[in-house]
Amino acid sequence: MVTKYQVKVICGPEVYDKNKKADANSKFRLDSSIEVTHVKVVTEDKSSKLSRIKKFLLMSWRLCKEAKKNIKKGDHVLMVTNPFPLITMMGHLKSHRDFTLSVLVHDIMPESLYTDMHIPGAVYPMVESVFNKAYSSTDLLISIGRDMSEILERKCKRFKHQPRIEVIENWADVINIIPKDREAGNKVVIQYAGNIGNAQGVGEFVDVLHDAGCENIEFSIWGTGGGETGVKEKVAEYGMQNLVTFNGPYFRSQQNDVLNDCDMALVRLVEGMYGLGVPSKSYNILAAGKPILYIGEKGTEIWRMLDENGNGVCFEPNDTDGLRKYLQALDVNSIAKLKEMGQISRRLAEEKYSEEIILKKFVVLV
C-alpha cells in the first residue's frame, strides 16, 4: 500500500493476550514510512461472556476515537471486522465525514456472534438490523470466500446503497513455510493447529475418533483457547491420552516446523457457519504441502477449493458415519496417497494463494 498511499495504521497492542509472549523471532517487518498508533489493551476473562463483550466494546471505542482524530475528508480507510462493534461505529463516522470505507470481512456479524456467544433470540433481529445497515454503508466489502460473498449480498440487498463486493482469499506464506518430510512412524498423524474455540469443533472430532476406535491415528493438537479445557477433560474421560497430544501454543516463527509435523491437517467448522468465516489456517497448510481433512458445510470456500483440486477430503458435520469409516481406513499405507494430495496443496499455494498474488489484489481494489 505504501506504493500507492501514505499509510497510517491504528490497531491494538502488539500482544493482546496476556497469556502469550511477543515472538522474538518474527520476520514480520513494517515499512519504515508507516505511522502506527497502538491503543491500550483491554483485559478479559475468556470464560465470561459479559467480560468478552465489554472488551470488544471498549476496544472498538478506543479505536474509533483514534480514527476520529486521524481520518480526514478524502481518505481511504481499510478496516477489518474485529473487534466486531467497530464496523457500526465506523459506519456512523462515515455518515458524518466524507471518506472511502473498505472492509476486509473475516467474520460476518452478528451471525458469527450467535454461533459463538449465543445472542438471545429476542434481541437478535435488532442487532442484525444494526450490523446489516453498517455493512451496507461501506463502499467496498472484501470477502474471503465465495460463500461469504453470498451472505453479504443478502445482508445488503434491502438498502438503497449497495457496496461493491469482491473476493480476496487469505494468503499462504510460501516463503517461510516449506514442505518437508516427517520422520515416519507407525501411525497417521492428523493435526489441528489454531484456536480451540466453540466454532472449531475439536471436541466433536475427538468424539468421532473415539467412536472409530482408531489405534492407527495420532491426533496432535497445537494451540489454545476457551474450549481447550473441555477437550482435555474429554480426552481424559475417554482414556485417549496415548492417541491425543496437546502441544500448547506456538509462535508464528515456529509454523514451518509445526505444520510439517503431520500427515494430514484438520480444518473444522461447526454446522451453521456457512459463509460466516473462512479458516485462515487452511492456506498455510497448503504452503506446508499437506492435504486437508475438512469438516464443514458443503459449498463453503474450503470445501469448494478441495473439491475443485483434489487436495483433501470433505465431510459435513452431521456425516459422522462417513468420517468414522474414513478414519478407520487410514493407516501407514495411506501416507503415500496423502503426500500426493499434499503436492497439489503446495502447487495451489504457489500459483494461486501466495502472499504476492493476494496482496496485489488489495493494491488494485482499495
Secondary structure by P-SEA (a helix, b strand, c coil): cccccbbbbbbccccccccccccccccccccccbbbbbcbbbbbccccaaaaaaaaaaaaaaaaaaaaaccccbbbbbbcccccaaaaaaaaaaaacbbbbbbbcccccaaaaaacccccccaaaaaaaaaaaaaaaccbbbbccaaaaaaaaaaccccccccbbbbbcbbbccccbbbbbccccccbbbbbbcccccccaaaaaaaaaaaaccccbbbbbcccccaaaaaaaaaaaacccccccccccccccaaaaaaacccbbbbbbcccccccccccaaaaaaaaccccccccccccaaaaaaaaccccccccccaaaaaaaaaaaccccaaaaaaaaaaaaaaaaaccccaaaaaaaaaacc
